[in-house]
Amino acid sequence: MEKLTIFGIRSILEAIESGKPIDKVWLLKGSQSKLFDQLLHVLRAKKIAFSFVPSERLDRFSSKNHQGAVARVAALETKEMEPLVELIMANKKNPLFVLLDGITDTRNFGAILRSAAAVAVDAIFISSSGSAPLNGDVVKTSAGGAFKVPIAKVQHLKDVVYFLKAHEIRTLAITEKAKETVYKKDLSGPMAIVFGSEDTGISKGLLKIVDDQAKIPMHLEIDSLNVSVACGVVLYEMVRQRSLN
């Protein structure tokens, strides 16, 4: 089975909580903090193999801020699109899906997963090519969101849109080319939101087949928001609208 190296105490705790198989954890000798002690307690309670090592050993795993803890776990699992959607539709009245078109930056992807987990997005869809890898950077930035939101990889996001349409799920593309703002859209009911990369946006082919488009209002000649920020803005507008119903 493919393995994934994750770093950061919170990321490791989230992985353990999600039931992710943990091969081993390496801890920095002499570390002291409440969070570190919590991780140590959990590792002992769950009988997960760990060892104390010098900082030079941890630095070999990652040049990132590992917070004195690195773990080797099973790779992030991805789902099949059709059974995933059907399972969610069978158990959720107003499901919420997110489609990411060409998001290649791992930090942006991780931040989107974090926001998606916070608002209980039911699934995220990415294309198998031209998307950020599901690596340790994504896991750490997601603050555990990578373990809480199902991710499905598909050959073409168009297939997802058509499949969702067949299940009467509206699709809304967030693009600066739209005429109306997201605040004028009805975001209640079953829905899928499409976000594109900051440089090229959502592909023309995808824009042609979605049900609707919306933009986030901009001022002071700012062309676009960071995609993870834009995702947070739209998702929480959806939360606001749904809380009124």
N, C-alpha and C positions, 0 to 999 in steps of 0.2 A: 504494500500500500504506500502511495506517495506520502511524503512527510512535509510538514510545514514548520519553520522556525518562527516562533512568536516571542516578542520581548515586551517587558513592562509588567509590573505586578498586577495591575488591574486587568490587563488583557489575559493573563494566565488564570486569574481568579474567574473571569467570565468564561473562559474555555472549560474550566473544571465544572462550573455551575451548569453549563450547557450539556454536560455529559460527554464532552469530546475526549476520546482516548488520549491520555498523556503518556508518552514514552519515558521522558525524564525531564527534570528541572534542574538547572544550574543556578546557584545563588551566590552572590558576592559575599566573601568572608568579611565578617565584622559589620554587616549592615544592621542598622537599628532604626525602626520606625513602627508605628502601630500597624500600618498596612503590611509591612514586611512580616511582622509577627503573626498577622492574620493569615497570610499566605503559608507561613511555616506550620501553623496550627492545622490548616486545611490539608496540606500535603501529608502530615503525619496521620491525621484522622482518616484519610482516604487511602493511606498506604501507597502513595505515589513516590516513586524513586526520585531522590534528589541528592545533590552533593554541593558542598561549599567549595568555591574556587576563587583564585585571585582575579583581580580586575582584568589582567592581561588575557586570561582565558575567555572571559565574557566578551571582551572587545573583538576577539576573533570571530564570534558569531555575528556581531552587528556593530557598525559604527554609529548607530542611532543611540538615543537615550534609553538604555535598557532598564534603568531604575534598579539595577542590581539583580535582575532576574531574567532568565532566558529559558524557554521550554521548547521541546520538540513534540509536535502533536500530529494527528492525522490531518491531511489537507482538508481545506474547506470543501464541503460537499455541495454539489450543484444538483438541481432537480430537473426532471423532464417537464416541459412546458404544459402539455395537454393534461396529464393526470393531476398536476399541481393545481391548475386553474379549476378543474372539475371538482377536486376535493374542497377547495376554498369556497366555490360557489354552492356546494352542498351544505356548507356549515356556516356561511356568513351571508347576512341579508344585504349589506352594502359594502362589498369588498373594495379595497383600494390597491391599485397596482402602480408601479413606476417602471417606465422603460427608459434606459440610458443608451443614447445613440452616440458612440464615439467618445466616451469618457475614458481617457487613457491615463490621467494622473491618479496615482494611487491615493494621495491625500484627499483629493476631491471625492473619489469613490468612497473612501473610508468615512468622510464627513457626511456624505449622503446616507450611508448605511446607519450612521449614528442618528440622524434626524428621522430616518424611516422607522427605526426601532422605537424612537420616542413617541411617534404618533401611531404606532401599530400598523404600518403598511403591511399588506398581506404577502406580497412577493415583489421582487425586483427582477427585471429581465435585461440581459445584456447579450450582445452578439459574441459569438465565439472568436471572432477576429476583430481587431481594432478596439479592444476594451482593456481596461487596466487589469493586470494580473491579480489573482487572489492570493496575495502574499502577506508577510508579516507587517509591512507598512500599512496595508489596508486594515488589518485586524487592530493594530494599535490605534490608528486614527479613529476607527469606528467605536472605540471604547466599549467593545462587546457587541455592538450592533451586527457585526459580521456573523455572530453565532445565533442571532435572534430573528433575522429576516431571511426567509427562503430566497435563494438566488437561482435563477434558471438561465442556462446558456442556450442560445438558439443560433442557427445559421443566419437567419434573416429576421430582423424585428418586424418586417411586414407580416410575416406569418403569425406573430403574436397579435398584431392589430386585427387581422382578419379573423382569428380565432376568438378574440374578445368580442368583436362585432357580432359574431354568430351567437354569442351568449348574452347579447344585448347590454354590453358594457361600453359606455361612451369613452372615447379617446380624445384627450385634449393635449395639444402641443403647445409648449411654452416657447415663444419666439418673438423677437423684437419686431418681426415683420407683421405681426397681428394688428388688427385695427382696434380691438377692445382690450381693456385691461382685465386681469384675472379677477379683480374685485367686482366686475359686472357679470361674471359668469356664475351659473348655478353649479356648485361643486358638491351637491348632495347626491345620494344614490350611488350605485356601482359606477366606478370610474377608473380610468387609467391615465396617468399623466406622463407625457413624453418630454424628456430633457435632452438637449444636444450639447456638443462640445462648445467651448467659448470661441474657438477660432473659426470653425466652419458651421456651427449650429446643427440643427436637425437636417438630415438629408432631404433633398427635394422629393424623392420618391416616397418617403415616409410622410412628409407634409401633405402630399396629395391625397392620401387615403385616410387620414385621421378625420374625426367628426368635426372638430373645431380647433381654433387657435386662440391664444391669449398672450398678452405681454405683461410685464411688470413695469409700472410707470417709472421713467427715469428723468432726472433733472441735471442741470449743470453740465450738459454735453457728455454725460457718461454713457457709453455705448451699451455696456452690459455688466451684469453682476457676475461674480464668481459663481460657477454652476452649483456648487454646494450651498452657497448662500441663497441663490434663487430657488433651489429645491426647498430649503427651509421656509422661505417666505410663502411659497405656494401651499406647502403641506399644512402650515399653521393657519392659513386663510381657510383651507378646507376644514380644519378642526373647528375653527370659529363658526363657520356656517353650519356645520353638522350639530354643533352644540345648541344651536338656536331651534333645531327641529325636534 
